[in-house]
Amino acid sequence: MGQHRRQRSRRSLLAPTLLTALSALVVAAVVTGTHGLDLSDATAAGKAARSTRAAVVPAPSGDAAAPAPIAAPTSAPVPTDTPAPSDPPAPAPEDTPAAPAAAPVTAAPAPGTHSAALGTTAAAPNAGESATVGALFSGAVAAGNHFCTASVLHSATGNLLLTAAHCLNSTDGVTFAPGYRDGSAPYGTWQVTAIHTTAGWSQKGDADEDFAILETAPSNGRKVEDVVGGNRLGADEPFGATVRLYGYPADAETPNLCTNATDQQSSYQRVIQCPSYPSGTSGGPWINAATGDVVGAIGGYQQGGDTDDVSYSAYFDHTIATLYNQAEASAS
């Protein structure tokens, strides 16, 4: 799933060497290391099949190419990443996420969502809310060619998407296929024309601002939200919430869906325990089961998580709300 980014240092101490009575006493210097998150390695894969630092990158607008024909894949997809070891090195105390809060006994699913037990992962249904979630492609929309997950944001302009900032830094050839599965794009595809990220991300790779809003061009005269709908952005919502977590594994052609309670990992990070969210699920939305608002996107700490069963998101507050307003104004 990606390389581990917790850098563990070694401490070494050179002991003084006592020479003969006629020799001088030589004391070696003490060399110490550090232990923590190395932001210089922020481009490590995380839960993105391919990941690079993002920046605001405009691109020429215009109608995207016609949707790829709906057809079953001719062969099984080839995994693009080597899974991370099942037992990664134990984190330092400051890196240890808090255990998720106890989930409610029941949570009413939105129309078109599954009703599996909390904390279990299954294939997302091919209807309803799932249509707003799709895969990002670089090149042809075909089996095995998607690299991250995105979802449609409700907006006045009707053409905005939400994903993780670490997923991409260029719009060249990037398309979005909502509701994608098994090699087909049932609703069509939309070309990504601009990427909006915060200065904290573009300048410092700040994990607490690992989110991006994308603009898309109309496809065959249609805006993406007009076709599949969109999810309202939720800011400053409580850390303890029950959410529906979506994501497209890089080695699968069907999106995953898991419903579970979230908790606070740090001041500006959410955490959730849902199995089977490997590489490719970065950018997947966290949709509040009570409000229907999208309150997170897989990313942030460890670029979404170093294990398949625990995922993170940067906390959505005024920072992403401001970014959303800027993106909406730009897309008008």
C-alpha positions as CSV (number, residue, x, y, z in Angstrom):
1,M,0.0,0.0,0.0
2,G,2.8,2.4,0.2
3,Q,6.0,2.9,2.1
4,H,6.0,3.7,5.7
5,R,6.7,7.3,6.4
6,R,7.4,7.2,10.2
7,Q,11.2,7.7,10.2
8,R,12.9,6.0,13.0
9,S,16.3,7.2,14.0
10,R,19.2,5.5,15.7
11,R,21.1,7.0,18.6
12,S,24.9,6.3,18.6
13,L,27.5,7.3,21.2
14,L,31.2,7.0,20.4
15,A,32.9,6.0,23.6
16,P,36.2,7.7,24.6
17,T,39.3,5.7,23.9
18,L,42.1,5.6,26.5
19,L,45.5,5.4,24.9
20,T,48.8,4.9,26.5
21,A,50.1,7.3,29.2
22,L,52.0,9.3,26.5
23,S,48.8,9.6,24.3
24,A,46.2,12.3,24.5
25,L,42.6,11.4,25.7
26,V,40.3,11.6,22.7
27,V,36.5,12.0,23.3
28,A,34.2,11.3,20.4
29,A,31.2,13.5,19.8
30,V,27.7,12.3,20.6
31,V,25.5,11.9,17.5
32,T,21.8,11.8,18.0
33,G,18.9,11.4,15.6
34,T,15.3,12.5,15.4
35,H,12.0,10.7,15.4
36,G,8.9,11.9,13.7
37,L,7.0,12.5,10.4
38,D,9.4,13.4,7.6
39,L,7.5,15.9,5.4
40,S,10.3,15.7,2.8
41,D,8.8,12.3,2.0
42,A,5.3,13.6,1.6
43,T,5.2,12.3,-1.9
44,A,5.3,8.7,-0.8
45,A,2.4,6.7,-2.0
46,G,0.1,6.6,1.0
47,K,-3.3,5.4,-0.2
48,A,-2.9,6.9,-3.6
49,A,-1.7,4.6,-6.4
50,R,0.4,7.5,-7.6
51,S,0.9,10.6,-5.5
52,T,2.7,13.9,-5.8
53,R,2.5,17.2,-4.1
54,A,-0.4,19.4,-5.4
55,A,-0.5,23.0,-6.4
56,V,-3.2,25.2,-7.9
57,V,-2.9,24.3,-11.6
58,P,-5.3,25.8,-14.1
59,A,-5.8,24.1,-17.5
60,P,-7.6,25.0,-20.6
61,S,-11.3,24.4,-20.3
62,G,-13.6,22.9,-22.9
63,D,-15.8,19.9,-23.5
64,A,-14.2,16.6,-22.5
65,A,-14.0,13.7,-24.8
66,A,-17.2,11.6,-25.2
67,P,-17.7,9.0,-22.5
68,A,-16.0,5.7,-23.0
69,P,-18.4,3.0,-24.2
70,I,-19.8,0.8,-21.6
71,A,-18.1,-2.6,-21.8
72,A,-17.0,-5.4,-19.5
73,P,-13.3,-5.6,-18.9
74,T,-11.6,-8.2,-21.0
75,S,-9.1,-9.2,-18.3
76,A,-8.6,-8.9,-14.6
77,P,-6.8,-5.6,-13.5
78,V,-3.2,-5.8,-12.6
79,P,-2.3,-4.6,-9.1
80,T,-0.1,-1.5,-9.3
81,D,1.2,-1.4,-5.8
82,T,2.9,-3.8,-3.4
83,P,0.9,-4.1,-0.2
84,A,2.6,-2.8,2.9
85,P,3.6,-5.3,5.5
86,S,0.7,-6.4,7.7
87,D,2.7,-5.6,10.9
88,P,4.3,-2.1,10.4
89,P,6.7,-0.8,13.0
90,A,5.0,0.3,16.2
91,P,4.4,4.1,16.1
92,A,5.9,6.5,18.6
93,P,3.5,7.5,21.4
94,E,2.7,10.8,19.7
95,D,1.7,9.0,16.5
96,T,-0.7,6.5,18.1
97,P,-4.3,7.2,17.0
98,A,-7.0,7.3,19.6
99,A,-9.5,4.4,19.4
100,P,-12.7,5.3,17.6
101,A,-15.6,6.2,19.8
102,A,-18.3,3.6,20.3
103,A,-20.6,3.6,17.3
104,P,-24.4,4.1,17.6
105,V,-26.4,0.9,17.6
106,T,-28.1,1.8,14.4
107,A,-27.5,4.3,11.6
108,A,-30.1,4.9,9.0
109,P,-28.4,4.5,5.6
110,A,-29.1,7.0,2.8
111,P,-31.1,5.7,-0.2
112,G,-28.9,3.5,-2.3
113,T,-26.3,2.7,0.4
114,H,-25.8,-0.7,2.0
115,S,-27.0,-1.7,5.4
116,A,-24.0,-3.9,6.5
117,A,-22.9,-4.1,10.1
118,L,-20.9,-1.1,11.3
119,G,-17.2,-1.4,10.7
120,T,-17.5,-3.9,7.9
121,T,-16.5,-3.2,4.3
122,A,-18.4,-4.4,1.2
123,A,-18.9,-3.3,-2.4
124,A,-20.8,-0.1,-2.7
125,P,-24.3,-0.4,-4.3
126,N,-24.6,0.7,-7.9
127,A,-27.2,3.4,-7.2
128,G,-28.1,6.5,-5.1
129,E,-25.3,8.3,-3.3
130,S,-22.7,6.0,-4.8
131,A,-23.1,7.7,-8.1
132,T,-21.5,10.9,-6.7
133,V,-18.3,8.9,-6.0
134,G,-15.9,8.0,-8.8
135,A,-12.4,7.2,-9.8
136,L,-9.7,9.5,-11.2
137,F,-7.9,8.3,-14.3
138,S,-4.7,9.4,-16.1
139,G,-5.3,8.4,-19.7
140,A,-7.9,6.0,-20.9
141,V,-10.9,5.1,-18.6
142,A,-10.1,1.4,-18.5
143,A,-9.7,-1.4,-16.0
144,G,-6.6,-1.0,-13.8
145,N,-5.9,2.6,-14.9
146,H,-7.4,4.6,-12.0
147,F,-5.2,6.0,-9.3
148,C,-7.3,7.9,-6.7
149,T,-10.9,8.5,-5.6
150,A,-13.0,11.7,-5.8
151,S,-16.6,12.8,-5.3
152,V,-18.9,15.5,-6.5
153,L,-19.3,18.6,-4.3
154,H,-22.6,20.4,-4.4
155,S,-22.0,23.9,-5.7
156,A,-23.7,26.8,-7.5
157,T,-21.4,26.0,-10.5
158,G,-22.2,22.3,-10.6
159,N,-18.7,21.3,-11.6
160,L,-16.6,20.8,-8.5
161,L,-15.0,17.6,-7.1
162,L,-13.3,16.8,-3.7
163,T,-10.2,14.6,-3.4
164,A,-6.9,14.5,-1.5
165,A,-4.3,17.1,-2.4
166,H,-1.5,14.4,-2.5
167,C,-3.3,12.6,-5.4
168,L,-2.3,14.9,-8.3
169,N,-0.3,18.0,-9.2
170,S,-1.3,18.2,-12.9
171,T,-4.6,18.2,-14.8
172,D,-2.9,16.7,-17.9
173,G,-5.1,13.9,-19.1
174,V,-6.9,13.5,-15.8
175,T,-10.6,12.5,-16.0
176,F,-13.3,11.7,-13.5
177,A,-15.7,8.8,-13.9
178,P,-18.5,8.9,-11.4
179,G,-20.1,5.6,-10.5
180,Y,-17.3,3.8,-12.3
181,R,-17.1,0.0,-12.1
182,D,-15.9,-3.0,-14.0
183,G,-14.3,-1.0,-16.8
184,S,-17.3,1.1,-17.6
185,A,-18.3,4.7,-16.9
186,P,-22.1,4.5,-16.8
187,Y,-22.7,8.3,-16.4
188,G,-19.9,9.5,-18.6
189,T,-16.5,11.1,-17.9
190,W,-15.5,14.7,-17.1
191,Q,-12.1,16.3,-17.7
192,V,-10.4,17.9,-14.7
193,T,-9.4,21.5,-15.7
194,A,-8.0,23.0,-12.5
195,I,-6.7,22.0,-9.0
196,H,-7.3,24.2,-5.9
197,T,-5.2,23.5,-2.8
198,T,-4.2,25.7,0.2
199,A,-0.9,27.5,0.6
200,G,-0.2,25.3,3.6
201,W,-0.3,22.3,1.3
202,S,1.4,23.7,-1.8
203,Q,4.2,25.4,0.1
204,K,4.8,23.0,3.0
205,G,2.9,19.8,2.3
206,D,0.9,20.3,5.5
207,A,-0.9,17.0,6.3
208,D,-3.6,19.0,8.0
209,E,-4.5,20.6,4.7
210,D,-4.3,17.5,2.5
211,F,-7.5,18.2,0.5
212,A,-8.1,19.6,-2.9
213,I,-11.1,20.9,-4.9
214,L,-11.1,20.2,-8.6
215,E,-12.9,22.0,-11.4
216,T,-14.3,20.0,-14.4
217,A,-15.3,20.9,-17.9
218,P,-18.8,20.1,-19.2
219,S,-19.1,16.7,-20.9
220,N,-21.3,16.7,-24.0
221,G,-22.8,19.9,-22.7
222,R,-23.6,18.5,-19.2
223,K,-22.2,19.5,-15.8
224,V,-21.2,16.6,-13.6
225,E,-23.5,17.6,-10.7
226,D,-26.5,17.9,-13.1
227,V,-26.0,14.3,-14.0
228,V,-25.2,12.5,-10.7
229,G,-25.9,15.1,-7.9
230,G,-23.4,16.3,-5.3
231,N,-22.7,16.2,-1.6
232,R,-22.8,19.3,0.6
233,L,-19.5,20.3,2.2
234,G,-19.6,20.0,6.0
235,A,-17.2,22.2,8.0
236,D,-16.6,22.3,11.8
237,E,-18.7,19.2,12.4
238,P,-18.0,17.1,15.5
239,F,-15.1,14.6,15.4
240,G,-17.4,11.9,16.8
241,A,-19.7,11.1,13.9
242,T,-20.9,8.0,12.0
243,V,-19.8,8.3,8.4
244,R,-20.0,6.3,5.1
245,L,-16.5,5.8,3.8
246,Y,-16.0,5.3,0.0
247,G,-12.9,4.4,-1.9
248,Y,-11.7,2.7,-5.1
249,P,-8.8,0.2,-4.4
250,A,-6.2,0.5,-7.1
251,D,-6.4,-3.3,-7.7
252,A,-10.2,-3.5,-7.9
253,E,-12.9,-2.2,-10.3
254,T,-15.7,-1.7,-7.7
255,P,-15.8,0.9,-4.9
256,N,-15.7,-0.1,-1.3
257,L,-18.2,1.2,1.3
258,C,-17.9,1.0,5.0
259,T,-20.0,2.7,7.7
260,N,-18.5,3.4,11.1
261,A,-17.8,5.9,13.9
262,T,-15.0,8.4,13.5
263,D,-12.8,9.8,16.3
264,Q,-10.1,12.5,16.8
265,Q,-6.6,11.4,16.0
266,S,-5.0,14.9,16.7
267,S,-6.0,18.5,16.6
268,Y,-6.8,18.5,12.9
269,Q,-7.1,14.9,12.0
270,R,-10.0,12.4,11.9
271,V,-9.5,8.6,12.2
272,I,-11.8,5.7,11.3
273,Q,-11.4,1.9,11.4
274,C,-12.7,0.3,8.3
275,P,-11.0,-2.8,6.7
276,S,-9.7,-3.0,3.1
277,Y,-8.9,0.6,2.2
278,P,-5.6,0.2,0.4
279,S,-3.7,2.2,-2.2
280,G,-6.1,4.0,-4.6
281,T,-8.7,4.9,-2.0
282,S,-7.0,8.3,-1.3
283,G,-9.5,11.1,-1.8
284,G,-12.5,8.9,-0.9
285,P,-15.3,10.9,0.8
286,W,-16.4,10.6,4.4
287,I,-20.2,11.3,4.3
288,N,-21.9,12.0,7.6
289,A,-24.7,9.5,8.0
290,A,-26.8,12.0,10.0
291,T,-26.4,15.1,7.9
292,G,-25.4,13.9,4.5
293,D,-22.5,16.3,4.5
294,V,-19.1,15.3,3.3
295,V,-16.8,15.9,6.3
296,G,-13.5,14.3,5.2
297,A,-11.5,12.8,2.4
298,I,-9.0,9.9,2.9
299,G,-5.6,11.6,3.2
300,G,-3.9,13.7,5.9
301,Y,-1.9,11.8,8.4
302,Q,0.3,9.2,6.7
303,Q,-1.4,10.4,3.5
304,G,-4.4,8.4,4.5
305,G,-2.9,5.6,6.6
306,D,-0.1,3.1,6.4
307,T,-2.4,0.1,7.0
308,D,-5.5,-0.9,5.0
309,D,-7.7,-1.0,8.1
310,V,-7.2,2.5,9.5
311,S,-7.8,5.7,7.5
312,Y,-7.3,9.3,8.3
313,S,-8.6,12.7,7.0
314,A,-7.6,16.2,7.6
315,Y,-10.3,18.0,9.7
316,F,-12.7,20.1,7.6
317,D,-13.0,23.6,9.2
318,H,-12.8,27.2,8.0
319,T,-9.7,26.4,5.9
320,I,-11.5,24.1,3.5
321,A,-14.6,26.3,3.6
322,T,-12.4,29.2,2.3
323,L,-10.9,27.0,-0.3
324,Y,-14.3,26.0,-1.5
325,N,-15.5,29.6,-1.8
326,Q,-12.4,30.4,-3.9
327,A,-12.9,27.4,-6.1
328,E,-16.6,28.2,-6.7
329,A,-15.7,31.8,-7.6
330,S,-13.0,30.6,-10.0
331,A,-15.4,28.2,-11.6
332,S,-18.2,30.7,-12.1
